Amino acid sequence: MDETGSCAAATPTVRSPVAQMIALTPVGIAVGALCALGLWGVSALAELVQKLVWDDLSAALGVSGDNGWFIFGTLTAVGLLAGLVIRYLPGHAGPDPATEGLVSTPLEIRVLPGLVLATVLTLSGGVSLGPENPIMAINAAIIVGLGVRIVPKLGQKEWMGLSTSATIGAMFGTPVAAALMLSELNSGDPRVPLWHRLYVPLVAAATGSFVMLHFTDLGLSMGLPDETIGGVVHVLLAIGVAAAAATVGVVGAALFDPLHRLLNTRLPGPVVRLTVAGAVLGGLGALGGTITLFKGLEQMNELPGEVATTTAMGFFVFAAVKLCALLVAGASGFRGGRIFPAVFIGAAFGFGVHTLWTSIPLTLCVSASVVGISVAAARNGWLSLFLGLAIVPQMDLMVPLLFSTLAAWLVVANAPELSARPVEIRRGSQNAERNV
């Protein structure tokens, strides 16, 4: 047999079942729509509660929503309520997000009411966390629970993949984010073409994006004016800004696990721990103002209006306060994600750099800084590159941001991740060491 024949025999091709792909298209569409509705429902409920608390309640009390004492009292009360939910509701509102990745094992349905309530408290109460981890868990529990019963020929792994891609597409408003993240996964039969394996998940992601873009006001772009970007100098500047932002993220990540350990050993009960953490967050919010509260996307759009009255140090203070709030909120056990607040930190840091050195284009500073901090927070190069371009949608930035992503990756390569070890595992390791 010739060389070509031997090679063909060793790696036989697999025919793509086009009919099956077409048949599963409605499944992908349904999953995408359900995941988008799940994200929209939780977000809409949180926005309603946020308005009741920060607008109606503050007005009834005769104070402004940005009053320092009101911020302190609200965050403390939110911590107490979240602690009660986690302590007493079935399933304890799911696992501690600080110890979980963006995708984790599907939860039991009975856990969802507590998780939804804890998430709404986080999003509406001003806690510096986003909806990423909880909404991924909520959608996965629903999709897997329904899917394995309605279409049992698809296993739990396949339903998880559909839920993950659909939710990512809905959260970031484009299926490109899901495509880039899924392309990193080495799953499925390697003989099957990649786009065959991605077909149904991307149907789900595209549908989730479509629903959110056409029926909500979702948008990541800050609306900054285009600037002329190009040349070696701009590439080098982008690398420097991204590396500096990534270093800030690395410092935060290095503090995260020790802080988690401290809070969970000194304040082991969720009611006390989250009440204390809420008080700390309230103090930080009173210091940094409402612009440093909540998940950060709406507040990020306030940054351009601060340029005329805020110094470079002021923007760096915004970033520092938000970083401290993110670490406290995440390490204490509030139910929420860490990517969206990190994007605000990156944007504030970028505004600070531009204010300090106005010769560097603002769009370059902001996008490269978002890329750097996102690489440190998410450890996903594609997602970080996409976030930089989503915040500042200017195609001239593509090449500088790609170099920025690579530079930031070198900075974080051997650094601690923005996650924590479960307390039970840590205690078990300590006991084992003592026994030895």
N, C-alpha and C positions, 0 to 999 in steps of 0.2 A: 504493500500500500504506500502511496506517495505521502509526502510530508503534509500536504493539505488535507488529505483524507484522514490521516492520523489525528490531526488537530481537530477536525470536525467530529471524529468519533469520540474524542476525549471530552469535548464540550458541546454536546448536542443542543441545538436551539429549541426553544419552547414557543409554540405558536400562540400568539395572543388571542384569547377568546373574546373577539369583538362583541359578539352577541351578549355575552355575560356582562361586559362593561356597559353596554347600552341598557341592559336590564337593571343594573345597579345604579344608573344615573338618577332615577327618582329617589332612591334611598339617600344618595348624597345630597340631593336638593332638600329633602325633608330634614335631614340632620343639620344642614347649614342653617335652615330657617329656624329650627327649634333652638339651636345654640345662640343664634342672634337674638331671638326673643327672650331667652334666659338672661343674657347680658343686659338687654334693654330693660327687662322687668326689674332686675335688681337695681340697676342704675336709676331708673325712674322712681322707684320707691325711695332710694337714698336721697335723690334730689328733692322729693316731696318733704321728707323728714328734715332735710337740711334747711329748707325754706321755713318750715315751722319753727325750728330752733333758732336759727341765726337771724331771721328777719322778724317773724311774728312774735316769738317769745322775747327777744331783745327789745322790740318796740313796746311790748306790754310792760316790761320792766323799766322802761324809760331810759335805756342805755343803748349805745351803738354796738353793733356786732363786732367791731374791732376794739372795744373796750378791754383793757388788760384783765380786769377782774372777771368780766363775763367770759373771756376766753379760758381763763384758769378754772372757773367754776364748771363750765361746760365740759371741758376735757376731763376733769376729775369725775364728774357724774357719768360721762360716757365710759370711763374706765371701770367704774363700779358696776354699771349695768352690763357691760361686756363680760366682766368677771362672773357675775351671777348667771348669765346665759351659759357660759362655758362650764361653770361648776355644776349646774343643776339640770340643764336640758339633756335629753337622751343623746348619747354619742359625744357629749362635751364639745359640740361644734367642730368635730373632726380633729385631726392631728395638728400639732403645732407647726404652722407654716415655716417657721425658722429652720426646722429640721427636714423640710420636704423640698423637692424640686418643683419645677413648674408642672410636671406631669407625674402623678403618683397613682397608687392602687385605687380603683374605684371604691367609693364609700357606700355604706348601706343607706337605703332610702330614709330610714328613721333618723339619720344624722342631719339630713338637709334642713329641717326647720330651724334647728339651732344654728347651723352654719349660715343660713340666709340672714337670720336676725343679727348674729354677730357681725356679719359683713356689712349690713345696712348701718349698724351703729358705727363701725369704723369709717365708712365712706361719708356718712352724714355728719359725724361728730367732729370732724376736723383732724382725725388721726392721720399721720403722714404715711399712709400705705395706699396702694391701688387695689383694683379688683382682680388682678391676674390669677393668683393662686386659688382664691375661693371660687371664682366663676368657672375655672377649669375643672375644679373638683365637683361643683354642683352639676354642670353640664355632663360631665363624664358619668356621674352616678345615674342621671336620668336616661341618657342615651344608651349606656350599657344595660341598665335595668330593663328598658323597653325593647332594645334591639335584640338581645339574646332570646327574647320570648317571641317577638314578631317574625324575625328572620333568623332562625337558629343556625342556618348554614354558615353564617358569619360568626366567628368566635369573639370572645371578649377583647382580644388583642386588636381585631379589625375595627370593632366598634369604638375602642379607645382611640385608635388612629383617626377615625372620622371625627369624633368629638374634639380631639385636640386640634386638628387642622381647621375645623369649622370655627372654633372659639378664637383661635389665633387670627384667622381672617376677619372675624367680626370685631375683635378688640382693636386691631391696628388698621382696619378699614381697607385692607387689600389682601388678596390671596397670595401676593408675592412673598409676604412675610412667611406664610405657611409653606410655600414651595421651597424657599431657601432653607428653612429649618428642617423640613422633611428630607431634603436632599442630603443632609448630613447624616441621616440615619442609615445604617447598613442593614436594612431589614428586607425580608422576603427572599425569594429565589433569585440569585444573581444572574441566572440565565434569562430571566424575564426583563424586558426593557424597562428602564427607570420610569418612563412616562406611562407605562402600563400600570406599574405599581402606584404611581401618584394620581392616576386618573380620578378615581372616586373620591379620595381625600381632597383633591383640588376642586372637584365639583362642590363638595361641602364647604370648602373655604371660600370659593367664589360666591356661593349663595349667601353665606354669612356676611361677607363684605357688602354684597348688593343690598341686602336688607338694611344693614346699619347705615350705609351711605345714602340710601333713598328715603329712609323713613325716620332718621334721626339727624341731629346736627353734629355728629362725630366728625372730628377733623384734628389732625396732629400739627398741621402747618401753622407756624407763627405769623405768616403773612409778611415776612421781612422783604424789603425791596431787593431785587436782583442786583448783584454787583459783579464786576468783571473779575473772573478768577482764572488764573492760568500761569504757567511758568514754573520754573524750579523753585523760586523764592516762596511762592504760595504753598507748594508741596512741603517744603521744609518747615514753614510756619505751622501748617496743619499738623505735621508730625510732632512738633514741639508742644503745641496746645493739647493734642490728644494724649501724649505721654504724661504731661503734667496732670491732666484730669484723671487719667488712669492711676497715677500715683496717689491722688486724693482718694480714689475708690479703694485702692489697696490698703491704705491706712484705715479706712472705715471697716473694710472686711476683716482686717487683723484684730480689730476691737470687738467684732460682733460675737464671736464664740465665747470669749471671756466674759463679756457683759451678759450673755445668755446664761452662762453658768452661774454668775453672781446672782442674777435675779431669781433664777429657779432654785437655788439652794438657800439663799437668805430669805426669800419671800415665796415659799413653795406653793401656797394656795392661790388659785387664779383670782379670787375676789380681792384679796389684799394686794397681790402683785400688780394687777391691772389698775386698781385704784391709785396706787402709788405712781405707776407709770403714767397714768392719765394726768396726775398732778404735775409730774415733771414735764410732760408734753404741754400742759397748760402754761407752765412757766416759760418754756421755750417759745410758745406761740405769742405770749404777751411781750416777749423780747423782740421777736422777729416780725410780729404783725401777722395778719390773716394771709398775707401772700406766702407765708411759709407753712400754712396749714393744708389739710386735705391731700388728695393724691398728687396734685401739682400741675395737671394739664391746663386747667382754666387759669390758674395763678401764673403759669408760665407766659401766657399771653398778656399779662399785666407788665411784664418786664420791660418791653419797649417804652411804655409810658413812664417808666422810672428813670430813663436815661438823663432827662433834663435836671433831675433833682437828686440823683444818687451818685455817689462817688464810686470808684473802683472798690474801695474797702467796703462800702455798703453792699455791693453785689456779692462780694466774698463772704460777708456776714450772712446774707440770705442763704448762700450755699452751705455755710458752716452750720447754721441753725437747722436747716433742713436735713443735713447729714446726721446731726445729733438726734433729731426727732425720728428719722428713719431707723437709726440703730436702736433707740429706746423702744419704739413701737414694735419693731420686728422681733427684738430679743425678748420682750415681755410677754408675747403671746397673743397680741391683737391679730385677728383674722384678716389678712390682707397680703398683697404682693409688694415687692420691692423695686420693680423695674420702672414704673411710672414716676415715683418720687425721685429715683436716680436721674431720670431725664430732666426733671426740674433743676436738680443740683448741677447737672452739666450745663444747662442753659444759663443759669445764674453765674456759674463760673466763667462761661464764655463771654457774657456781658461784662464781667469784671475785667477780663483780659483785654477786651476791646477798649473799655474805658481807660485802662491803664496805658495801652499803646494803640491810639486811635488810627495809626497807619495800617494796622492789620484789619482787613475787611470784617465787618460784624458777622456776616453770614458764615465766613470761614471759622471765626472764633467759636460761634455757637454750635455749628454742626460738628466740628472736630472735637469740641469738648463733650458733646453728647455722645459721640462715638466712644471716646476714651472712658467715660464713666460707665457707659453701658457694657463695654467689654469687661470691666471689673465687676459689675453687678450681675450680669447674666451669663458671662463666659460663653457667649455665642457670637462669633464674628459676623455671621450673616445678619442676624437680628440687629446687632449694633450698627452695622453699615446701613441697613434699611432705616433704622430710627433716625440716624443723622440726616438722611435724604428726605425722610418724611417730615421732619421738623423744618428743614429748609429745602424745599423741593426745587433745586437748581441743578441741572445736569452737569454744569461745569465743575461741580464739586465732586463728581464721581471719582476721578483719579486721585485727587488729594485725600479724600476720605478713605479710599482703599488703602493708600499708604498709611493713613492714620490708624486704621484698624490693625494693620500688621504691626505697627510700632506699639500700639497699646497692648496687643497680644504678647509681645516680648516682655513688656513691663509686668504683666500679671501672670506670666507662664508658671512660675513657681511660687506664687504668693497665695495666701489663704483665700478661700472663696467666701462670698457673702452668705454663709449658711452656718448652722450650728449642729453639733452632735446631740442626739437625744440624751436627756438627763439620765434615763435608765441605762443606756449603753455606757455612758461615762461612769456612772456609779458601779456598774458591773466590772468595768475595766479596773477601777480603783480597788475593788474588793479582790479581784484576781491578783493584782500586784501585791496586795497585803498578804494574801495566802502564800504567794511565792516567797 
